[in-house]
Amino acid sequence: MTESQFIQAVGLSSVLPGSDALQLAMYIGYAAGGIPGGLVALLGSILPPTLIILGVTMILHRLRRESWVGNFVEGLAPAISVLMLFTAWKIFEKGGETSWMGWTIGIVSMAAMWLKAPERIVVIIAGIIGIIFLSS
Amino acid sequence: MKQSNFSVWLRLLWMFLKVNLLSPSGPASVGLLYKEAVGSVMSEERFVEAVGFSNVLPGSEALKLAMFVGYAAGGVPGVFTALLGAVLPPTVMMFAVAAILQQFQQEDWLQGFVKGMSPAIAALIIMVAWELFHVGQTKKIDRRTLFIAALSAVALWFEIPSPLVLLGAGVLGVFLFR
């Protein structure tokens, strides 16, 4: 594929909902070999992690009784929450709406979820608000 | 929590269809997935484990998370059900879009949707991050937890790759929480 096609593919997969990596793989496969190409690329990107995960879960299952695994997870938790804060900021930035409108949506959503509003409904409503007010 | 029956698989499939339709990228799906999975099909500790390992291991993050959650809920068949739910929405969408690419790119509404959705997803992730923060057995924040969090924040700020940071935090946990 050409470079401009590639850039287009990256742009598309970051806009569409769902996993970036997968969509990128499929798009490249599609550009190279049509629908069969897309499916082959999909298979190629699913297979390696599947095998690795199956292996790891098996091992983990054996190790669960060892106390150090629990401690490892306990150490993992704070690091993951910090990582998620960074991710949240990146997603906010990448969304492209960092003006007062974006902040308002973010803060109102947080308040709504704090009050136990169902998360997916909040996300969908935020998206609809985006369609109405943020479509250029 | 291992019941290998049909209803569990259906639930997994539906869960991942939902989560993957509503998140623009792998890392973004963690927040929604937490809300959907923790308490219903897996414990909080198991979830932390899943997020940690999907970050450290190579390959697409969303997929690995799906597989871990699937395994916790329904064993090996659960893995494949969750995988199907995670793969289907992007696949269908990608092929549909590839077919009508030119027209679609000029559509602004999809961009508006993502723009509006992003702050809400970021907010969701922050809330989940807060809940994860006191995940330990004791459910309270002590000095060791804060220490690991502060250290991770500094490391991530200096753009040290996240798998390394998580690995380090885990190893630190092994020593600190002994």
Interface residues (C-beta under 8 A of the other chain):
Chain A: Q8 L12 S13 S14 V15 L16 P17 G18 S19 D20 A21 L22 Q23 M26 Y27 Y30 I35 G38 L42 S45 I46 P48 P49 T50 I52 I53 L54 V56 T57 L60 W68 G70 N71 F72 V73 E74 G75 L76 A77 P78 A79 I80 S81 V82 L83 M84 L85 F86 T87 A88 W89 K90 I91 F92 K94 G95 G96 E97 G102 W103 I105 G106 I107 S109 M110 M113 W114 E119 R120 V122 V123 I124 I125 A126 G127 I128 I129 G130 I131 I132 F133 L134 S135 S136
Chain B: K18 N20 L21 L22 S23 P24 S25 G26 P27 A28 S29 V30 G31 L32 K35 E45 V48 E49 V51 G52 F53 N55 L57 P58 G59 S60 E61 A62 L63 K64 M67 F68 Y71 V76 V79 L83 A86 V87 P89 P90 T91 M93 M94 F95 V97 A98 L101 Q105 D108 W109 L110 Q111 G112 F113 V114 K115 G116 M117 S118 P119 A120 I121 A122 A123 L124 I125 I126 M127 V128 A129 W130 L132 F133 V135 G136 Q137 T145 L146 I148 A149 S152 A153 L156 S162 V165 L166 G168 A169 G170 V171 L172 G173 V174 F175 L176 F177 R178
